[in-house]
Amino acid sequence: MKERRRTLTGRVLSDKMEKTVVVSVERTFAHPLYHKVVKTSKRYKAHDAESACHVGDLVIIREARPLSREKRWIVETIVERAER
């Protein structure tokens, strides 16, 4: 059976909370009227059970059931570590 949960790739902006990171995901799209390429970003709170992520890391997050009031994503893998 095919996995129906979405995955997104983004950078960790904050790791100050316990077992939670804030991930910024950027996306580009063509404006419907002016046809200019627009870049927007959205912030997601993701569950990081081992607290392995740090600010600047590139991570893949996966959609999950609601874990708290604002947390609906889980950190799946760390693609690239940030320089320390």
C-alpha positions as CSV (number, residue, x, y, z in Angstrom):
1,M,0.0,0.0,0.0
2,K,1.3,3.5,-0.9
3,E,2.3,5.8,1.9
4,R,-0.1,8.8,1.9
5,R,1.7,11.1,4.3
6,R,3.4,14.1,2.8
7,T,7.1,14.8,3.2
8,L,8.7,18.3,3.1
9,T,12.3,19.4,3.1
10,G,13.4,22.5,5.1
11,R,16.0,24.1,7.4
12,V,15.8,24.1,11.2
13,L,15.3,27.6,12.5
14,S,15.0,26.8,16.3
15,D,15.9,23.9,18.6
16,K,15.2,25.7,21.9
17,M,12.2,23.5,22.8
18,E,12.5,20.0,24.2
19,K,11.9,17.3,21.5
20,T,10.6,19.9,19.1
21,V,12.2,21.9,16.3
22,V,10.9,24.7,14.1
23,V,11.5,24.0,10.4
24,S,11.2,26.6,7.6
25,V,10.1,25.2,4.3
26,E,10.5,27.4,1.2
27,R,8.4,26.9,-2.0
28,T,8.4,28.7,-5.3
29,F,5.4,29.2,-7.6
30,A,4.3,31.4,-10.5
31,H,2.0,34.3,-9.6
32,P,-1.4,33.6,-11.2
33,L,-1.8,37.1,-12.6
34,Y,1.7,38.5,-13.1
35,H,3.5,35.2,-13.9
36,K,6.5,36.2,-11.8
37,V,8.2,33.5,-9.8
38,V,7.4,34.1,-6.1
39,K,9.2,32.5,-3.2
40,T,7.4,32.0,0.1
41,S,8.3,30.2,3.3
42,K,6.2,28.5,6.0
43,R,7.2,27.4,9.5
44,Y,6.3,24.0,10.9
45,K,6.8,22.6,14.4
46,A,8.2,19.0,14.1
47,H,8.8,16.3,16.7
48,D,12.5,15.4,17.2
49,A,12.5,12.6,19.8
50,E,16.3,12.3,20.2
51,S,16.9,16.1,20.0
52,A,19.4,15.4,17.3
53,C,18.6,18.4,15.1
54,H,20.4,21.8,15.5
55,V,19.9,25.2,13.9
56,G,20.8,25.2,10.3
57,D,20.4,21.5,9.6
58,L,18.6,20.4,6.4
59,V,15.9,17.9,7.4
60,I,13.0,15.9,5.9
61,I,9.8,16.1,7.9
62,R,6.8,13.7,7.6
63,E,3.2,14.4,8.3
64,A,1.8,12.7,11.4
65,R,-1.1,12.7,13.8
66,P,-1.5,15.7,16.1
67,L,1.2,15.4,18.8
68,S,0.3,18.7,20.5
69,R,-1.6,21.9,19.8
70,E,0.7,23.0,16.9
71,K,2.9,19.9,16.3
72,R,1.7,17.7,13.3
73,W,5.1,16.7,11.8
74,I,7.9,14.3,12.7
75,V,11.6,14.7,11.7
76,E,12.3,11.7,9.4
77,T,16.0,12.2,8.5
78,I,18.7,14.8,8.7
79,V,19.9,15.3,5.2
80,E,22.8,17.8,5.9
81,R,24.4,19.0,9.1
82,A,25.1,22.7,9.6
83,E,28.6,23.8,10.2
84,R,29.4,24.4,13.9
